[in-house]
Structures are given as structure tokens and as C-alpha cells.
Amino acid sequence: MFSVLLPVYNGEKWLEEAIQSVMDQTYTDFECLILCNGCTDSSSQIATELTKNDNRFVVHELTMANKANALNFGVYLSKHDWIAPIDADDIWLPIKLQKQYDFIITNSSVDILGCQMLYIGALDCEAPRNPHDNETIYWCFARGKNPISFPAVTYKKSIHFRGVGLYNTSNLVIEDYDFWQRCKQQKMIMANLPDDLAVHRIHGDLSTVVDPTMDEHGRESWDLNTKSKTEFRQQLIKWFVDSWYVDWDIDIHGPYPPHWGIIANIREFDKKYDLGPGTPVNSTDADKGNTDV
């Protein structure tokens, strides 16, 4: 039923707890591919030793430290119809897969199924609640928010080959957000269970954690205020992804953010010259594919 993908990069501190939470699932029809990507610590040895007596688990070692690449590798090797990712520092509650299985078998139209999460680590507040229905989930994605939690989700493997594609290996830190936005673009049906079934670990110093500044339309502000090059790059990539996928009505929200640049011009072009399905070189509509501008 499920192919569990567990990518890990130097996660020796938390990996055993993550693997054990998969082992402890009450629903047992799964395989688990542990994908050690570029690890220089003892993650591979920990995974191998812990799973040596459970043939549902297979450890793979990849030389490149790239989570998206590891996930793509796992997708190609996976044997089952549903993919269930988990990060090396997160935890599943024992009934996670069972609850999702129970929903899936009676809701065949759903392509992506998440749930609610608990938080541990550097976050002194309750975890946000993810919306349950497809319409509200789409509404959130259209406003640059992410209502599908990566370690809490399971999804049909087939969506990779129904127009969505694989994970973008150049995004590094927001590969899931980019992937879900493409799923929305291809009209994949999404849902979230109301149950807390996963635990997400927030890293960092609690004293430095601040809420994002929101503008009058409920979007995060465009000001950069980061503590590291990694966070700076993450924000830049999210801006780029949002420029492709987030709904933006200039009559309501004003001009496109300056950093959208050429992407904003492309989107304005697409609004003015709607090509419809396909592209100019493969469209079956000759008039739309060759309209003079």
C-alpha cells in the first residue's frame, strides 16, 4: 500500500526516533526506503543496524547531499501506489498510516492526504491547523501559504506522471512547497484529516523565533530579515515559486512585488494572450499557437 520515503542528511541525532516511529505503525503493509544523501556522520550505520531484522526497510546511500534528488530516487524505486514521506527529525504517531488508509479506501478521488501535526523544539505555541477540504487548501496555496505538511502527508505515486513531475532538485529547502503548488496547478485533489498524527521538530533558538510580518491581504511581508545565507536563499526561492503559482490580482493587491521581475511580465503576457491547453509548439489550436503580438 505505502512506500515510505525517509531522506536523511547527517541526521544521526534524531534518526533512530524517526525510524522507530515508522516501525511502530499499526498498519504494517509498507516498505520504507531510507535515503542517506551525502551523509558524513553515522546516519547510514544507525539506519542499517536498526533495521537489519526488518525486511520492510532498505537503506540506500547516495553521494549527493540533495533532499529532492533523494526523494526522486525513492519515487523511482518505490513499489507501492502511495508515497508517504517523513523527515529524519520528525515522528509519526503509531496510527498515522492506519488512519490515512481508512480514509483512502473510501475516498478514491483524493490524490493527496495530509493530517494535523504537533510541534516540538523551538516553537512556543500551538501548531497551526491545516484545512480539511480541497477548496480551502487551494485558497491557502493561492495566497502563498502551505497547508500540506510534508512529514504528515501521503499521496498517489501516479501524480508524478500526471503532469506534476518530480521534485525540483534546484530548490533545496522548499522542494515540498514547490511540489504542492504544481499539484494544485494540475488540479490534484487534496484533503487533510483532523487528527494529530505526526510530530514536527522545529530547530533553532526559541528566543530568536518570531512570527512573520503579514500585510493587509494576509501575505507574508516582502522584507528580508534573516539570520543566515540559508534562510536568505530560502526566501528568495519561495518568492520565485510564488511568482509562478500564487494568485495576484493587481487591481486588488497593487503592482507585482519588484522581485518578481521577468516572471511578472510573463504572467501579464499569459493573461493577455491565453494559449489554452498545450504550448505554441504542440497546441492543437493553430490560431492560439501562432497569434501575432
Buried (B, 14 or more C-beta within 10 A) or exposed (E): BBBBBBBBBBBBEBBBBBBEBBBEBEBEEBBBBBBBBBBEBBBBEBBBEBBEEEEBBBBBBBEEBBBBBBBBBBBEBBEBEBBBBBBBBBBBBBBBBBBBBEBBEEEEEBBBBBBBBBBBBBBEEEBEEBBBEBEBBBBBBBBBBBBBBBBBBBBBBEBBEEEBBBBBBEBBBBBBBBBBBBBBEEEBBBBBBEBBBBBBBBEEEEEEEEEEEEEEEEBBEEEEEEEEEEBEBBBEBBBBBBBBBBEBEEEEBEEBBEBBEEBBEEBEEEEEEEBEEEEEEEBEEEEBBEEEE
